[in-house]
């Protein structure tokens, strides 16, 4: 989801203010990836899926980066970037199935994977 220069500046300022308020001092993320993911989930599922998808991907990435299950050293920027990419990839694949398909339909949830 491309944004114009004014929107990009506003998003950068907002992201910086929010990161400071949440005490995420070294937060660095791929804004375009997150916007693309939000846009795709809104189109594929429903508009309200965008913030939910973004939240869940961020949460999953935080868990993976913090536990060391993502590439890189636990808590490192490399681990964070890898965790976000991995979680976003899962979400993008689910978007391909729309609101009715996905892991639970094919048995992932029932296999504890």
Biopython code that builds the backbone (N, CA, C, O; Angstrom):
import numpy as np
from Bio.PDB.StructureBuilder import StructureBuilder

atoms = [
    (1, "UNK", "N", (0.852, -1.161, 0.000)),
    (1, "UNK", "CA", (0.000, 0.000, 0.000)),
    (1, "UNK", "C", (0.899, 1.226, 0.000)),
    (1, "UNK", "O", (1.532, 1.551, 1.004)),
    (2, "UNK", "N", (0.943, 1.878, -1.107)),
    (2, "UNK", "CA", (1.791, 3.056, -1.232)),
    (2, "UNK", "C", (1.132, 4.250, -0.557)),
    (2, "UNK", "O", (-0.086, 4.416, -0.611)),
    (3, "UNK", "N", (1.933, 5.057, 0.064)),
    (3, "UNK", "CA", (1.438, 6.291, 0.670)),
    (3, "UNK", "C", (2.178, 7.453, 0.033)),
    (3, "UNK", "O", (3.323, 7.313, -0.397)),
    (4, "UNK", "N", (1.516, 8.603, -0.023)),
    (4, "UNK", "CA", (2.185, 9.768, -0.596)),
    (4, "UNK", "C", (3.173, 10.340, 0.422)),
    (4, "UNK", "O", (3.230, 9.892, 1.567)),
    (5, "UNK", "N", (3.937, 11.321, -0.005)),
    (5, "UNK", "CA", (4.990, 11.877, 0.855)),
    (5, "UNK", "C", (4.441, 12.489, 2.134)),
    (5, "UNK", "O", (5.047, 12.352, 3.197)),
    (6, "UNK", "N", (3.293, 13.167, 2.042)),
    (6, "UNK", "CA", (2.699, 13.760, 3.246)),
    (6, "UNK", "C", (2.288, 12.679, 4.235)),
    (6, "UNK", "O", (2.548, 12.795, 5.433)),
    (7, "UNK", "N", (1.648, 11.631, 3.734)),
    (7, "UNK", "CA", (1.240, 10.531, 4.606)),
    (7, "UNK", "C", (2.455, 9.835, 5.211)),
    (7, "UNK", "O", (2.448, 9.482, 6.391)),
    (8, "UNK", "N", (3.490, 9.639, 4.411)),
    (8, "UNK", "CA", (4.706, 8.996, 4.909)),
    (8, "UNK", "C", (5.323, 9.820, 6.039)),
    (8, "UNK", "O", (5.774, 9.261, 7.038)),
    (9, "UNK", "N", (5.345, 11.134, 5.886)),
    (9, "UNK", "CA", (5.895, 11.992, 6.930)),
    (9, "UNK", "C", (5.047, 11.905, 8.193)),
    (9, "UNK", "O", (5.587, 11.806, 9.295)),
    (10, "UNK", "N", (3.732, 11.942, 8.044)),
    (10, "UNK", "CA", (2.837, 11.834, 9.198)),
    (10, "UNK", "C", (3.016, 10.485, 9.879)),
    (10, "UNK", "O", (3.080, 10.419, 11.106)),
    (11, "UNK", "N", (3.100, 9.400, 9.095)),
    (11, "UNK", "CA", (3.303, 8.072, 9.677)),
    (11, "UNK", "C", (4.639, 7.971, 10.401)),
    (11, "UNK", "O", (4.722, 7.372, 11.473)),
    (12, "UNK", "N", (5.676, 8.548, 9.826)),
    (12, "UNK", "CA", (6.995, 8.538, 10.481)),
    (12, "UNK", "C", (6.941, 9.267, 11.816)),
    (12, "UNK", "O", (7.444, 8.770, 12.823)),
    (13, "UNK", "N", (6.327, 10.450, 11.818)),
    (13, "UNK", "CA", (6.215, 11.218, 13.057)),
    (13, "UNK", "C", (5.375, 10.472, 14.089)),
    (13, "UNK", "O", (5.742, 10.401, 15.262)),
    (14, "UNK", "N", (4.253, 9.920, 13.651)),
    (14, "UNK", "CA", (3.382, 9.172, 14.563)),
    (14, "UNK", "C", (4.115, 7.950, 15.113)),
    (14, "UNK", "O", (4.074, 7.687, 16.315)),
    (15, "UNK", "N", (4.775, 7.215, 14.247)),
    (15, "UNK", "CA", (5.494, 6.015, 14.675)),
    (15, "UNK", "C", (6.559, 6.364, 15.696)),
    (15, "UNK", "O", (6.737, 5.651, 16.684)),
    (16, "UNK", "N", (7.270, 7.464, 15.459)),
    (16, "UNK", "CA", (8.315, 7.897, 16.390)),
    (16, "UNK", "C", (7.707, 8.278, 17.744)),
    (16, "UNK", "O", (8.211, 7.862, 18.787)),
    (17, "UNK", "N", (6.634, 9.062, 17.731)),
    (17, "UNK", "CA", (5.970, 9.471, 18.976)),
    (17, "UNK", "C", (5.435, 8.258, 19.729)),
    (17, "UNK", "O", (5.597, 8.155, 20.946)),
    (18, "UNK", "N", (4.802, 7.345, 19.008)),
    (18, "UNK", "CA", (4.236, 6.160, 19.645)),
    (18, "UNK", "C", (5.338, 5.269, 20.214)),
    (18, "UNK", "O", (5.210, 4.756, 21.326)),
    (19, "UNK", "N", (6.410, 5.085, 19.463)),
    (19, "UNK", "CA", (7.531, 4.275, 19.952)),
    (19, "UNK", "C", (8.111, 4.866, 21.230)),
    (19, "UNK", "O", (8.417, 4.133, 22.171)),
    (20, "UNK", "N", (8.263, 6.176, 21.269)),
    (20, "UNK", "CA", (8.769, 6.823, 22.486)),
    (20, "UNK", "C", (7.803, 6.611, 23.645)),
    (20, "UNK", "O", (8.225, 6.277, 24.752)),
    (21, "UNK", "N", (6.520, 6.802, 23.400)),
    (21, "UNK", "CA", (5.527, 6.660, 24.463)),
    (21, "UNK", "C", (5.477, 5.231, 24.995)),
    (21, "UNK", "O", (5.241, 5.014, 26.184)),
    (22, "UNK", "N", (5.700, 4.256, 24.114)),
    (22, "UNK", "CA", (5.686, 2.845, 24.507)),
    (22, "UNK", "C", (7.062, 2.362, 24.956)),
    (22, "UNK", "O", (7.234, 1.191, 25.294)),
    (23, "UNK", "N", (8.036, 3.264, 24.959)),
    (23, "UNK", "CA", (9.409, 2.970, 25.357)),
    (23, "UNK", "C", (10.032, 1.878, 24.485)),
    (23, "UNK", "O", (10.710, 0.977, 24.978)),
    (24, "UNK", "N", (9.786, 1.982, 23.189)),
    (24, "UNK", "CA", (10.396, 1.093, 22.197)),
    (24, "UNK", "C", (11.480, 1.898, 21.494)),
    (24, "UNK", "O", (11.330, 2.291, 20.337)),
    (25, "UNK", "N", (12.561, 2.132, 22.204)),
    (25, "UNK", "CA", (13.540, 3.118, 21.790)),
    (25, "UNK", "C", (14.288, 2.772, 20.512)),
    (25, "UNK", "O", (14.637, 3.672, 19.747)),
    (26, "UNK", "N", (14.540, 1.506, 20.263)),
    (26, "UNK", "CA", (15.307, 1.123, 19.080)),
    (26, "UNK", "C", (14.443, 0.463, 18.016)),
    (26, "UNK", "O", (14.952, -0.299, 17.194)),
    (27, "UNK", "N", (13.155, 0.741, 18.019)),
    (27, "UNK", "CA", (12.250, 0.095, 17.079)),
    (27, "UNK", "C", (12.539, 0.540, 15.656)),
    (27, "UNK", "O", (12.579, 1.732, 15.352)),
    (28, "UNK", "N", (12.738, -0.434, 14.804)),
    (28, "UNK", "CA", (12.940, -0.200, 13.382)),
    (28, "UNK", "C", (12.119, -1.257, 12.667)),
    (28, "UNK", "O", (12.296, -2.448, 12.922)),
    (29, "UNK", "N", (11.226, -0.851, 11.779)),
    (29, "UNK", "CA", (10.379, -1.822, 11.095)),
    (29, "UNK", "C", (10.130, -1.394, 9.665)),
    (29, "UNK", "O", (10.338, -0.237, 9.299)),
    (30, "UNK", "N", (9.683, -2.340, 8.866)),
    (30, "UNK", "CA", (9.405, -2.121, 7.459)),
    (30, "UNK", "C", (7.969, -1.604, 7.322)),
    (30, "UNK", "O", (7.019, -2.385, 7.268)),
    (31, "UNK", "N", (7.831, -0.288, 7.267)),
    (31, "UNK", "CA", (6.507, 0.324, 7.185)),
    (31, "UNK", "C", (5.722, -0.188, 5.984)),
    (31, "UNK", "O", (4.530, -0.472, 6.101)),
    (32, "UNK", "N", (6.368, -0.307, 4.844)),
    (32, "UNK", "CA", (5.669, -0.760, 3.640)),
    (32, "UNK", "C", (5.130, -2.184, 3.796)),
    (32, "UNK", "O", (4.027, -2.484, 3.341)),
    (33, "UNK", "N", (5.905, -3.057, 4.437)),
    (33, "UNK", "CA", (5.446, -4.422, 4.671)),
    (33, "UNK", "C", (4.184, -4.428, 5.528)),
    (33, "UNK", "O", (3.221, -5.129, 5.216)),
    (34, "UNK", "N", (4.190, -3.648, 6.603)),
    (34, "UNK", "CA", (3.036, -3.596, 7.492)),
    (34, "UNK", "C", (1.830, -2.997, 6.775)),
    (34, "UNK", "O", (0.715, -3.494, 6.926)),
    (35, "UNK", "N", (2.036, -1.946, 6.003)),
    (35, "UNK", "CA", (0.931, -1.342, 5.260)),
    (35, "UNK", "C", (0.392, -2.291, 4.196)),
    (35, "UNK", "O", (-0.819, -2.377, 3.995)),
    (36, "UNK", "N", (1.291, -3.006, 3.513)),
    (36, "UNK", "CA", (0.849, -3.990, 2.517)),
    (36, "UNK", "C", (0.042, -5.105, 3.173)),
    (36, "UNK", "O", (-0.989, -5.522, 2.646)),
    (37, "UNK", "N", (0.509, -5.584, 4.317)),
    (37, "UNK", "CA", (-0.193, -6.638, 5.037)),
    (37, "UNK", "C", (-1.570, -6.164, 5.490)),
    (37, "UNK", "O", (-2.557, -6.884, 5.340)),
    (38, "UNK", "N", (-1.636, -4.967, 6.036)),
    (38, "UNK", "CA", (-2.924, -4.421, 6.473)),
    (38, "UNK", "C", (-3.873, -4.263, 5.287)),
    (38, "UNK", "O", (-5.054, -4.598, 5.382)),
    (39, "UNK", "N", (-3.360, -3.758, 4.186)),
    (39, "UNK", "CA", (-4.188, -3.584, 2.992)),
    (39, "UNK", "C", (-4.684, -4.901, 2.432)),
    (39, "UNK", "O", (-5.847, -5.025, 2.049)),
    (40, "UNK", "N", (-3.799, -5.884, 2.385)),
    (40, "UNK", "CA", (-4.185, -7.199, 1.845)),
    (40, "UNK", "C", (-5.213, -7.878, 2.735)),
    (40, "UNK", "O", (-6.166, -8.467, 2.224)),
    (41, "UNK", "N", (-5.048, -7.815, 4.040)),
    (41, "UNK", "CA", (-6.023, -8.445, 4.926)),
    (41, "UNK", "C", (-7.367, -7.713, 4.859)),
    (41, "UNK", "O", (-8.419, -8.344, 4.958)),
    (42, "UNK", "N", (-7.339, -6.401, 4.693)),
    (42, "UNK", "CA", (-8.591, -5.646, 4.552)),
    (42, "UNK", "C", (-9.326, -6.049, 3.271)),
    (42, "UNK", "O", (-10.548, -6.197, 3.276)),
    (43, "UNK", "N", (-8.581, -6.224, 2.179)),
    (43, "UNK", "CA", (-9.201, -6.617, 0.903)),
    (43, "UNK", "C", (-9.657, -8.077, 0.904)),
    (43, "UNK", "O", (-10.728, -8.396, 0.388)),
    (44, "UNK", "N", (-8.847, -8.954, 1.483)),
    (44, "UNK", "CA", (-9.106, -10.390, 1.409)),
    (44, "UNK", "C", (-10.119, -10.890, 2.414)),
    (44, "UNK", "O", (-10.837, -11.855, 2.149)),
    (45, "UNK", "N", (-10.183, -10.246, 3.560)),
    (45, "UNK", "CA", (-11.039, -10.742, 4.642)),
    (45, "UNK", "C", (-12.167, -9.752, 4.886)),
    (45, "UNK", "O", (-13.300, -9.976, 4.458)),
    (46, "UNK", "N", (-11.866, -8.683, 5.558)),
    (46, "UNK", "CA", (-12.789, -7.574, 5.811)),
    (46, "UNK", "C", (-11.957, -6.397, 6.278)),
    (46, "UNK", "O", (-10.837, -6.576, 6.757)),
    (47, "UNK", "N", (-12.492, -5.202, 6.142)),
    (47, "UNK", "CA", (-11.739, -3.994, 6.485)),
    (47, "UNK", "C", (-11.185, -4.055, 7.908)),
    (47, "UNK", "O", (-10.043, -3.663, 8.149)),
    (48, "UNK", "N", (-11.977, -4.538, 8.832)),
    (48, "UNK", "CA", (-11.556, -4.589, 10.236)),
    (48, "UNK", "C", (-10.436, -5.603, 10.481)),
    (48, "UNK", "O", (-9.845, -5.604, 11.561)),
    (49, "UNK", "N", (-10.132, -6.460, 9.512)),
    (49, "UNK", "CA", (-9.045, -7.426, 9.672)),
    (49, "UNK", "C", (-7.675, -6.748, 9.655)),
    (49, "UNK", "O", (-6.707, -7.312, 10.164)),
    (50, "UNK", "N", (-7.579, -5.561, 9.085)),
    (50, "UNK", "CA", (-6.283, -4.877, 8.964)),
    (50, "UNK", "C", (-5.615, -4.624, 10.316)),
    (50, "UNK", "O", (-4.471, -5.039, 10.506)),
    (51, "UNK", "N", (-6.284, -3.959, 11.260)),
    (51, "UNK", "CA", (-5.599, -3.727, 12.538)),
    (51, "UNK", "C", (-5.403, -5.009, 13.341)),
    (51, "UNK", "O", (-4.399, -5.161, 14.037)),
    (52, "UNK", "N", (-6.357, -5.926, 13.245)),
    (52, "UNK", "CA", (-6.239, -7.183, 13.982)),
    (52, "UNK", "C", (-5.050, -7.984, 13.459)),
    (52, "UNK", "O", (-4.267, -8.526, 14.240)),
    (53, "UNK", "N", (-4.920, -8.055, 12.141)),
    (53, "UNK", "CA", (-3.810, -8.782, 11.525)),
    (53, "UNK", "C", (-2.479, -8.154, 11.906)),
    (53, "UNK", "O", (-1.534, -8.861, 12.257)),
    (54, "UNK", "N", (-2.400, -6.834, 11.839)),
    (54, "UNK", "CA", (-1.159, -6.140, 12.189)),
    (54, "UNK", "C", (-0.781, -6.387, 13.643)),
    (54, "UNK", "O", (0.385, -6.635, 13.951)),
    (55, "UNK", "N", (-1.752, -6.319, 14.527)),
    (55, "UNK", "CA", (-1.488, -6.568, 15.941)),
    (55, "UNK", "C", (-0.987, -7.995, 16.157)),
    (55, "UNK", "O", (0.013, -8.210, 16.842)),
    (56, "UNK", "N", (-1.676, -8.959, 15.577)),
    (56, "UNK", "CA", (-1.312, -10.359, 15.803)),
    (56, "UNK", "C", (0.044, -10.694, 15.205)),
    (56, "UNK", "O", (0.810, -11.447, 15.806)),
    (57, "UNK", "N", (0.356, -10.150, 14.035)),
    (57, "UNK", "CA", (1.673, -10.370, 13.424)),
    (57, "UNK", "C", (2.755, -9.754, 14.303)),
    (57, "UNK", "O", (3.796, -10.372, 14.525)),
    (58, "UNK", "N", (2.523, -8.549, 14.803)),
    (58, "UNK", "CA", (3.495, -7.913, 15.687)),
    (58, "UNK", "C", (3.694, -8.691, 16.973)),
    (58, "UNK", "O", (4.819, -8.836, 17.453)),
    (59, "UNK", "N", (2.618, -9.183, 17.521)),
    (59, "UNK", "CA", (2.708, -9.957, 18.760)),
    (59, "UNK", "C", (3.492, -11.253, 18.525)),
    (59, "UNK", "O", (4.390, -11.592, 19.295)),
    (60, "UNK", "N", (3.143, -11.969, 17.452)),
    (60, "UNK", "CA", (3.844, -13.217, 17.134)),
    (60, "UNK", "C", (5.323, -12.955, 16.865)),
    (60, "UNK", "O", (6.183, -13.725, 17.294)),
    (61, "UNK", "N", (5.612, -11.874, 16.159)),
    (61, "UNK", "CA", (7.004, -11.532, 15.869)),
    (61, "UNK", "C", (7.753, -11.188, 17.151)),
    (61, "UNK", "O", (8.912, -11.571, 17.313)),
    (62, "UNK", "N", (7.107, -10.474, 18.054)),
    (62, "UNK", "CA", (7.742, -10.138, 19.324)),
    (62, "UNK", "C", (8.059, -11.373, 20.145)),
    (62, "UNK", "O", (9.134, -11.471, 20.738)),
    (63, "UNK", "N", (7.128, -12.317, 20.183)),
    (63, "UNK", "CA", (7.374, -13.564, 20.904)),
    (63, "UNK", "C", (8.537, -14.340, 20.290)),
    (63, "UNK", "O", (9.419, -14.823, 21.000)),
    (64, "UNK", "N", (8.526, -14.452, 18.951)),
    (64, "UNK", "CA", (9.584, -15.205, 18.274)),
    (64, "UNK", "C", (10.940, -14.529, 18.433)),
    (64, "UNK", "O", (11.944, -15.202, 18.667)),
    (65, "UNK", "N", (10.978, -13.215, 18.311)),
    (65, "UNK", "CA", (12.249, -12.493, 18.434)),
    (65, "UNK", "C", (12.781, -12.561, 19.859)),
    (65, "UNK", "O", (13.986, -12.696, 20.069)),
    (66, "UNK", "N", (11.900, -12.470, 20.819)),
    (66, "UNK", "CA", (12.317, -12.493, 22.215)),
    (66, "UNK", "C", (12.761, -13.857, 22.702)),
    (66, "UNK", "O", (13.591, -13.968, 23.604)),
    (67, "UNK", "N", (12.197, -14.905, 22.092)),
    (67, "UNK", "CA", (12.523, -16.262, 22.535)),
    (67, "UNK", "C", (13.712, -16.851, 21.785)),
    (67, "UNK", "O", (14.242, -17.892, 22.172)),
    (68, "UNK", "N", (14.128, -16.183, 20.713)),
    (68, "UNK", "CA", (15.254, -16.697, 19.940)),
    (68, "UNK", "C", (14.853, -17.699, 18.878)),
    (68, "UNK", "O", (15.725, -18.316, 18.266)),
    (69, "UNK", "N", (13.535, -17.887, 18.634)),
    (69, "UNK", "CA", (13.121, -18.823, 17.589)),
    (69, "UNK", "C", (13.237, -18.214, 16.201)),
    (69, "UNK", "O", (13.160, -18.934, 15.206)),
    (70, "UNK", "N", (13.419, -16.910, 16.115)),
    (70, "UNK", "CA", (13.662, -16.253, 14.834)),
    (70, "UNK", "C", (15.164, -16.219, 14.589)),
    (70, "UNK", "O", (15.956, -16.373, 15.519)),
    (71, "UNK", "N", (15.552, -16.015, 13.325)),
    (71, "UNK", "CA", (16.973, -15.956, 12.980)),
    (71, "UNK", "C", (17.644, -14.812, 13.724)),
    (71, "UNK", "O", (17.067, -13.733, 13.857)),
    (72, "UNK", "N", (18.837, -15.036, 14.201)),
    (72, "UNK", "CA", (19.580, -14.004, 14.917)),
    (72, "UNK", "C", (19.546, -14.246, 16.413)),
    (72, "UNK", "O", (18.917, -15.192, 16.889)),
    (73, "UNK", "N", (20.214, -13.402, 17.130)),
    (73, "UNK", "CA", (20.266, -13.494, 18.582)),
    (73, "UNK", "C", (18.970, -12.958, 19.174)),
    (73, "UNK", "O", (18.452, -11.938, 18.720)),
    (74, "UNK", "N", (18.448, -13.642, 20.184)),
    (74, "UNK", "CA", (17.201, -13.212, 20.814)),
    (74, "UNK", "C", (17.285, -11.743, 21.195)),
    (74, "UNK", "O", (18.251, -11.306, 21.821)),
    (75, "UNK", "N", (16.262, -10.985, 20.809)),
    (75, "UNK", "CA", (16.212, -9.573, 21.144)),
    (75, "UNK", "C", (16.973, -8.668, 20.196)),
    (75, "UNK", "O", (16.940, -7.448, 20.363)),
    (76, "UNK", "N", (17.657, -9.222, 19.207)),
    (76, "UNK", "CA", (18.433, -8.392, 18.281)),
    (76, "UNK", "C", (17.539, -7.838, 17.178)),
    (76, "UNK", "O", (16.429, -8.321, 16.955)),
    (77, "UNK", "N", (18.042, -6.815, 16.495)),
    (77, "UNK", "CA", (17.300, -6.249, 15.369)),
    (77, "UNK", "C", (17.124, -7.278, 14.255)),
    (77, "UNK", "O", (16.090, -7.305, 13.586)),
    (78, "UNK", "N", (18.131, -8.122, 14.057)),
    (78, "UNK", "CA", (18.039, -9.162, 13.025)),
    (78, "UNK", "C", (16.941, -10.153, 13.371)),
    (78, "UNK", "O", (16.171, -10.563, 12.502)),
    (79, "UNK", "N", (16.869, -10.534, 14.630)),
    (79, "UNK", "CA", (15.827, -11.466, 15.070)),
    (79, "UNK", "C", (14.455, -10.833, 14.910)),
    (79, "UNK", "O", (13.506, -11.499, 14.496)),
    (80, "UNK", "N", (14.345, -9.554, 15.235)),
    (80, "UNK", "CA", (13.068, -8.862, 15.095)),
    (80, "UNK", "C", (12.631, -8.798, 13.646)),
    (80, "UNK", "O", (11.473, -9.074, 13.331)),
    (81, "UNK", "N", (13.551, -8.436, 12.760)),
    (81, "UNK", "CA", (13.216, -8.341, 11.337)),
    (81, "UNK", "C", (12.829, -9.696, 10.770)),
    (81, "UNK", "O", (11.875, -9.800, 9.999)),
    (82, "UNK", "N", (13.564, -10.734, 11.148)),
    (82, "UNK", "CA", (13.237, -12.082, 10.671)),
    (82, "UNK", "C", (11.886, -12.543, 11.203)),
    (82, "UNK", "O", (11.115, -13.175, 10.481)),
    (83, "UNK", "N", (11.603, -12.232, 12.446)),
    (83, "UNK", "CA", (10.335, -12.641, 13.052)),
    (83, "UNK", "C", (9.158, -11.935, 12.390)),
    (83, "UNK", "O", (8.121, -12.553, 12.146)),
    (84, "UNK", "N", (9.312, -10.653, 12.099)),
    (84, "UNK", "CA", (8.247, -9.914, 11.421)),
    (84, "UNK", "C", (8.018, -10.484, 10.032)),
    (84, "UNK", "O", (6.874, -10.694, 9.628)),
    (85, "UNK", "N", (9.095, -10.735, 9.297)),
    (85, "UNK", "CA", (8.970, -11.290, 7.953)),
    (85, "UNK", "C", (8.281, -12.655, 7.980)),
    (85, "UNK", "O", (7.428, -12.940, 7.139)),
    (86, "UNK", "N", (8.648, -13.489, 8.937)),
    (86, "UNK", "CA", (8.056, -14.824, 9.037)),
    (86, "UNK", "C", (6.572, -14.740, 9.384)),
    (86, "UNK", "O", (5.749, -15.410, 8.760)),
    (87, "UNK", "N", (6.231, -13.928, 10.367)),
    (87, "UNK", "CA", (4.831, -13.793, 10.766)),
    (87, "UNK", "C", (3.996, -13.160, 9.657)),
    (87, "UNK", "O", (2.860, -13.573, 9.424)),
    (88, "UNK", "N", (4.550, -12.164, 8.972)),
    (88, "UNK", "CA", (3.834, -11.522, 7.870)),
    (88, "UNK", "C", (3.611, -12.501, 6.728)),
    (88, "UNK", "O", (2.557, -12.478, 6.091)),
    (89, "UNK", "N", (4.590, -13.360, 6.460)),
    (89, "UNK", "CA", (4.446, -14.353, 5.402)),
    (89, "UNK", "C", (3.276, -15.293, 5.693)),
    (89, "UNK", "O", (2.496, -15.613, 4.796)),
    (90, "UNK", "N", (3.156, -15.729, 6.930)),
    (90, "UNK", "CA", (2.029, -16.586, 7.314)),
    (90, "UNK", "C", (0.711, -15.851, 7.079)),
    (90, "UNK", "O", (-0.230, -16.416, 6.522)),
    (91, "UNK", "N", (0.650, -14.594, 7.503)),
    (91, "UNK", "CA", (-0.581, -13.818, 7.343)),
    (91, "UNK", "C", (-0.917, -13.592, 5.869)),
    (91, "UNK", "O", (-2.083, -13.688, 5.485)),
    (92, "UNK", "N", (0.087, -13.292, 5.036)),
    (92, "UNK", "CA", (-0.156, -13.113, 3.607)),
    (92, "UNK", "C", (-0.713, -14.402, 2.985)),
    (92, "UNK", "O", (-1.624, -14.357, 2.159)),
    (93, "UNK", "N", (-0.153, -15.552, 3.393)),
    (93, "UNK", "CA", (-0.655, -16.818, 2.867)),
    (93, "UNK", "C", (-2.103, -17.059, 3.281)),
    (93, "UNK", "O", (-2.898, -17.572, 2.493)),
    (94, "UNK", "N", (-2.445, -16.694, 4.499)),
    (94, "UNK", "CA", (-3.832, -16.837, 4.952)),
    (94, "UNK", "C", (-4.762, -15.915, 4.171)),
    (94, "UNK", "O", (-5.900, -16.281, 3.877)),
    (95, "UNK", "N", (-4.282, -14.724, 3.836)),
    (95, "UNK", "CA", (-5.101, -13.797, 3.056)),
    (95, "UNK", "C", (-5.486, -14.389, 1.706)),
    (95, "UNK", "O", (-6.560, -14.093, 1.182)),
    (96, "UNK", "N", (-4.623, -15.215, 1.147)),
    (96, "UNK", "CA", (-4.927, -15.856, -0.131)),
    (96, "UNK", "C", (-6.173, -16.725, -0.036)),
    (96, "UNK", "O", (-6.891, -16.890, -1.022)),
    (97, "UNK", "N", (-6.438, -17.286, 1.155)),
    (97, "UNK", "CA", (-7.596, -18.145, 1.358)),
    (97, "UNK", "C", (-8.857, -17.361, 1.699)),
    (97, "UNK", "O", (-9.952, -17.924, 1.689)),
    (98, "UNK", "N", (-8.724, -16.081, 1.998)),
    (98, "UNK", "CA", (-9.878, -15.271, 2.371)),
    (98, "UNK", "C", (-10.390, -15.628, 3.749)),
    (98, "UNK", "O", (-9.709, -16.318, 4.507)),
    (99, "UNK", "N", (-11.593, -15.161, 4.084)),
    (99, "UNK", "CA", (-12.100, -15.338, 5.441)),
    (99, "UNK", "C", (-12.505, -16.768, 5.786)),
    (99, "UNK", "O", (-12.621, -17.101, 6.965)),
    (100, "UNK", "N", (-12.719, -17.603, 4.805)),
    (100, "UNK", "CA", (-13.223, -18.953, 5.069)),
    (100, "UNK", "C", (-12.139, -20.018, 5.156)),
    (100, "UNK", "O", (-12.350, -21.052, 5.791)),
    (101, "UNK", "N", (-10.989, -19.794, 4.537)),
    (101, "UNK", "CA", (-9.946, -20.810, 4.510)),
    (101, "UNK", "C", (-8.901, -20.570, 5.568)),
    (101, "UNK", "O", (-9.032, -19.675, 6.402)),
    (102, "UNK", "N", (-7.855, -21.383, 5.527)),
    (102, "UNK", "CA", (-6.753, -21.150, 6.433)),
    (102, "UNK", "C", (-6.323, -22.370, 7.191)),
    (102, "UNK", "O", (-6.823, -23.468, 6.947)),
    (103, "UNK", "N", (-5.395, -22.191, 8.115)),
    (103, "UNK", "CA", (-4.780, -23.308, 8.819)),
    (103, "UNK", "C", (-5.759, -24.217, 9.539)),
    (103, "UNK", "O", (-5.626, -25.439, 9.464)),
    (104, "UNK", "N", (-6.736, -23.657, 10.233)),
    (104, "UNK", "CA", (-7.649, -24.513, 10.991)),
    (104, "UNK", "C", (-8.415, -25.437, 10.046)),
    (104, "UNK", "O", (-8.699, -26.582, 10.395)),
    (105, "UNK", "N", (-8.749, -24.945, 8.850)),
    (105, "UNK", "CA", (-9.461, -25.776, 7.881)),
    (105, "UNK", "C", (-8.591, -26.926, 7.386)),
    (105, "UNK", "O", (-9.097, -28.001, 7.064)),
    (106, "UNK", "N", (-7.282, -26.695, 7.329)),
    (106, "UNK", "CA", (-6.405, -27.751, 6.828)),
    (106, "UNK", "C", (-5.725, -28.512, 7.962)),
    (106, "UNK", "O", (-4.867, -29.357, 7.708)),
    (107, "UNK", "N", (-6.092, -28.227, 9.197)),
    (107, "UNK", "CA", (-5.665, -29.058, 10.307)),
    (107, "UNK", "C", (-4.496, -28.563, 11.128)),
    (107, "UNK", "O", (-4.122, -29.241, 12.086)),
    (108, "UNK", "N", (-3.888, -27.419, 10.818)),
    (108, "UNK", "CA", (-2.727, -26.965, 11.579)),
    (108, "UNK", "C", (-3.061, -26.760, 13.053)),
    (108, "UNK", "O", (-2.299, -27.165, 13.931)),
    (109, "UNK", "N", (-4.188, -26.138, 13.317)),
    (109, "UNK", "CA", (-4.530, -25.819, 14.703)),
    (109, "UNK", "C", (-4.721, -27.089, 15.529)),
    (109, "UNK", "O", (-4.438, -27.101, 16.727)),
    (110, "UNK", "N", (-5.191, -28.135, 14.906)),
    (110, "UNK", "CA", (-5.453, -29.385, 15.625)),
    (110, "UNK", "C", (-4.203, -30.228, 15.816)),
    (110, "UNK", "O", (-4.247, -31.240, 16.516)),
    (111, "UNK", "N", (-3.087, -29.834, 15.206)),
    (111, "UNK", "CA", (-1.858, -30.601, 15.330)),
    (111, "UNK", "C", (-0.825, -29.916, 16.212)),
    (111, "UNK", "O", (0.309, -30.382, 16.321)),
    (112, "UNK", "N", (-1.213, -28.809, 16.843)),
    (112, "UNK", "CA", (-0.332, -28.038, 17.745)),
    (112, "UNK", "C", (0.924, -27.556, 17.051)),
    (112, "UNK", "O", (1.981, -27.487, 17.678)),
    (113, "UNK", "N", (0.838, -27.220, 15.774)),
    (113, "UNK", "CA", (1.971, -26.679, 15.038)),
    (113, "UNK", "C", (1.933, -25.186, 15.042)),
    (113, "UNK", "O", (2.813, -24.545, 14.467)),
]
sb = StructureBuilder()
sb.init_structure("model")
sb.init_model(0)
sb.init_chain("A")
sb.init_seg("    ")
for serial, (resi, resn, name, xyz) in enumerate(atoms, 1):
    if name == "N":
        sb.init_residue(resn, " ", resi, " ")
    sb.init_atom(name, np.array(xyz, "f"), 0.0, 1.0, " ", f" {name:<3s}", serial, name[0])
structure = sb.get_structure()
